Amino acid sequence: MASSATPASREQSPNAARHELYFLHGFRVAQALVYLALAFGLPGLDGPGLNRPVLAHALALGYLVFALAMLGATRRLLVRQRLITAAGLLADIAAAVLAASAMHDARIGIAMMLAVNLAAGALLLPLRLSCFFAAVATLGMLGHALFTPTDVAHELLESGLFGLAYFASVVLCHVLGRQLRASEALAEQRGVDLANLAQINELIIRRMKTGVLLVDDANRIHQMNEAAWLLLGSPAADRRDLGRLAPELSRRLYHWITSGKTDETPTQLADGMPEIVPRFTRLAPNDDALVLIFLGDTSMISRRAEELTLSSLGRLSASIAHEIRNPLAAIRYSAQLLAESTELSPADARMVEIINNHCVRLNEIIENILQLSRRERSRPETLDLGRWAHTFVEEYRQGNDLGNDSLRVIANSQVPVTAMADPQQLQQVVWNLVQNALRYGRMPGEPARVMVVVRHGERGLPTLEVIDRGPGIAPKVAAQIFEPFYTTHEYGTGLGLYLARQMAEANQATLEYVRVAGGGSCFRLILTPARVLPRTGAGEVPPPRPDARPA
């Protein structure tokens, strides 16, 4: 039976063991006092006859000293509670057998008190050991009966019945104790789970982007999370009166309590904070004392609406772009055939050139719109950015006539810069940046000078920069250049930089604009460092140094 008990039922908490051990030692003191009263007698009462007065007196005094010593040392004995309990039960059995021999008339009461000792010990000891002590106690009582001079058969019957009671009480108390310990362990585990759940709930509420306030019927704030604290203007800890802290919110709360209607117009609770729309609900259905207030940030709602709008617009634009692409291809093909005619006048040739140019521009717009709707997942690879940049510039020069403009790479060939990125998406991002730099990054009447710089940035992160020496971008314009459909050029779509940032973020990279001192613009792309460096013909590339700079 002991082997079938679960680990949780066999283990018991220190508090439970201490209580059971205190009970056993306390009962032992009471038992010793009973022996003392039986041995020396009580004033005004006739005690039982003593067969052996000297033994009874010595036993009562010695057992009382032993019981008091065990009770006083209970806290120190907890570390060896099984050993101490076993030794105490042996002493209890010996004392009970000796007391029954010295005070024969009180043997029944002494045997019954011993049953309590054995039952309390069964709460602390394994079942086999508890049954062993029950057997020892039974044998002790049977041995006492055998040496009784009168009515041996009757004494043996009584001792046998007491032995049966000992075994029954030991088994019963052990089973009950195991169930109680299992229930206690389950309750402790549930308590830990509830405490953890409460901490998780508190952390979630505290980190919620929606502000949450708990206000009582006296208009006093009991709790607020970080978002609500910021929306209220970061008040001091002692400022908890909602009427003084946010009069408009207090007014709306009173209006909701009295009328049941919510004012859904946005309002601002503190200077410099976004507008919010408050929502009210009672903490309990039938409790009017506490009210929960949710402060919804309208800027978050606006951003979500903007994302949904862009998504819908992207799908709509993609369908329109597909419909435009076929007739546009026919127009461009016809214009190319017409341009090959030898009978065109100069004026007609100029018109054909205009058609071709605008067909190219429309095709770029369609490609941007299709990229906006595709949003393909990135497939990152380990890239040597220096080599990649040289290859990119060579391909760009071959595919585009630069004229007097210049495009060059600045990279340290001695210290390679490696990064994780999708080569195709990186190609689109840098192509867009270089195209904008060659188109807008020039001073009036001067050729464009564009550099693609590859280096280790802050904390050794791989960095790729596209720098021009043009007039730069005004601060007000720079704050909006990455927004979709924002453009300052009459022929621009406003999607190029927006798509470039989206593809950069898909590669866990950041794209930002940095104004260059002395004139010019810098678009900085900070990529994810590669964990595994590529191998060259001479062996493995050495790790980058954070302080490395381009030559």
Secondary structure, DSSP 8 states (H G I E B T S, - for coil): --TTS-HHHH---HHHHHHHHHHHHHHHHHHHHHHHHHHH--TTS-----SSHHHHHHHHHHHHHHHHHHHHTTTGGGGGHHHHHHHHHHHHHHHHHHHHHHSGGGHHHHHHHHHHHHHHHHTTS-HHHHHHHHHHHHHHHHHHHHT-SS-HHHHHHHHHHHHHHHHHHHHHHHHHHHHHHHHHHHHHHHHHHHHHHHHHHHHHHHH-SSEEEEEETTSBEEEE-HHHHHHTT---TT--BHHHH-HHHHHHHHHHHHH-----S-B-SSTTS--EEEEEEEEETTEEEEEEEEEEEHHHHHHHHHHHHHHHHHHHHHHHHHHHHHHHHHHHHHHHHHHT-TT--HHHHHHHHHHHHHHHHHHHHHHHHHHHHH------EEEEHHHHHHHHHHHHHHHS--TT-EEEEEE-SSS--EEEE-HHHHHHHHHHHHHHHHHHS--TTS--EEEEEEEE-GGG-EEEEEEE-S----HHHHTTTTSTT--SSTT--S-HHHHHHHHHHHTT-EEEEEE-TTS-EEEEEE-EE-SS--EETTEE-----TT----
